[in-house]
């Protein structure tokens, strides 16, 4: 099995937990599962076996493959799957314009899933979401999301310009605490270092997240987490127990 390269038609998970998430959420895309000979000690292995039996997926024990694809160790399972793209559904979206950091992307995916937003638009050039480093950083959350790439923001806007559009910008015209969505919305975030350019002031209602002068700015994953917390707060107001 080859180490993943961008543009390949198959990728793989690294670790027991993301492999379980793959098997639970996208079993039809799984080609096979490769495990380390010592995986019997891992408490997640019974569930991997159960899911593989349920979906008729082969399990191969092959330490050399594990070592080749995850040389740092502490990896006991790899799930090989077909790369795929899903169309977005009508509802609330996150839009990332030119994101480049793999760790940030994985964190963002996990944060989105935590706040119940499952549609992610990515404007190229951008990080490859199927790089195993992204998949691992997402802790398998990627397999519960619908993700679609666009060549430009205009391409996305042509499809979903009817949404309430909220670009997050330092030059944002409105404090996020004074913004309350009334319908389906799209939260727009820029590149980790350059953010969104001034052209995005022409789209919808630009917003900013106020903070003290003790820092210059918030990073992308922090801004997205705060944005999702604010925009989804109504649906969690009555939750007294974490589920």
Secondary structure as the mmCIF struct_conf table of DSSP 4:
data_model
#
loop_
_struct_conf.conf_type_id
_struct_conf.id
_struct_conf.beg_label_comp_id
_struct_conf.beg_label_asym_id
_struct_conf.beg_label_seq_id
_struct_conf.end_label_comp_id
_struct_conf.end_label_asym_id
_struct_conf.end_label_seq_id
HELX_LH_PP_P HELX_LH_PP_P1 UNK A 2 UNK A 4
TURN_TY1_P TURN_TY1_P1 UNK A 6 UNK A 7
BEND BEND1 UNK A 9 UNK A 9
STRN STRN1 UNK A 10 UNK A 12
BEND BEND2 UNK A 15 UNK A 15
HELX_RH_AL_P HELX_RH_AL_P1 UNK A 16 UNK A 25
HELX_RH_3T_P HELX_RH_3T_P1 UNK A 27 UNK A 29
STRN STRN2 UNK A 30 UNK A 35
TURN_TY1_P TURN_TY1_P2 UNK A 37 UNK A 38
HELX_RH_3T_P HELX_RH_3T_P2 UNK A 39 UNK A 41
BEND BEND3 UNK A 42 UNK A 42
TURN_TY1_P TURN_TY1_P3 UNK A 43 UNK A 44
HELX_RH_AL_P HELX_RH_AL_P2 UNK A 45 UNK A 54
TURN_TY1_P TURN_TY1_P4 UNK A 55 UNK A 56
STRN STRN3 UNK A 59 UNK A 61
HELX_RH_AL_P HELX_RH_AL_P3 UNK A 63 UNK A 69
TURN_TY1_P TURN_TY1_P5 UNK A 71 UNK A 72
BEND BEND4 UNK A 73 UNK A 73
STRN STRN4 UNK A 77 UNK A 82
HELX_LH_PP_P HELX_LH_PP_P2 UNK A 87 UNK A 89
BEND BEND5 UNK A 90 UNK A 91
STRN STRN5 UNK A 93 UNK A 97
BEND BEND6 UNK A 98 UNK A 98
HELX_RH_AL_P HELX_RH_AL_P4 UNK A 102 UNK A 114
TURN_TY1_P TURN_TY1_P6 UNK A 115 UNK A 116
STRN STRN6 UNK A 119 UNK A 123
BEND BEND7 UNK A 124 UNK A 125
TURN_TY1_P TURN_TY1_P7 UNK A 129 UNK A 130
BEND BEND8 UNK A 131 UNK A 131
HELX_RH_AL_P HELX_RH_AL_P5 UNK A 132 UNK A 137
TURN_TY1_P TURN_TY1_P8 UNK A 138 UNK A 140
HELX_RH_3T_P HELX_RH_3T_P3 UNK A 141 UNK A 144
BEND BEND9 UNK A 145 UNK A 145
STRN STRN7 UNK A 146 UNK A 150
BEND BEND10 UNK A 151 UNK A 152
HELX_RH_AL_P HELX_RH_AL_P6 UNK A 153 UNK A 160
TURN_TY1_P TURN_TY1_P9 UNK A 161 UNK A 162
BEND BEND11 UNK A 163 UNK A 163
STRN STRN8 UNK A 164 UNK A 167
STRN STRN9 UNK A 168 UNK A 168
TURN_TY1_P TURN_TY1_P10 UNK A 170 UNK A 171
BEND BEND12 UNK A 173 UNK A 173
STRN STRN10 UNK A 174 UNK A 175
HELX_RH_3T_P HELX_RH_3T_P4 UNK A 176 UNK A 178
BEND BEND13 UNK A 183 UNK A 183
STRN STRN11 UNK A 185 UNK A 189
STRN STRN12 UNK A 191 UNK A 191
TURN_TY1_P TURN_TY1_P11 UNK A 192 UNK A 194
STRN STRN13 UNK A 195 UNK A 195
HELX_RH_3T_P HELX_RH_3T_P5 UNK A 198 UNK A 202
BEND BEND14 UNK A 203 UNK A 203
STRN STRN14 UNK A 204 UNK A 204
STRN STRN15 UNK A 207 UNK A 208
TURN_TY1_P TURN_TY1_P12 UNK A 213 UNK A 214
BEND BEND15 UNK A 215 UNK A 216
HELX_RH_AL_P HELX_RH_AL_P7 UNK A 220 UNK A 231
TURN_TY1_P TURN_TY1_P13 UNK A 232 UNK A 232
HELX_RH_AL_P HELX_RH_AL_P8 UNK A 233 UNK A 236
TURN_TY1_P TURN_TY1_P14 UNK A 237 UNK A 238
BEND BEND16 UNK A 241 UNK A 241
#
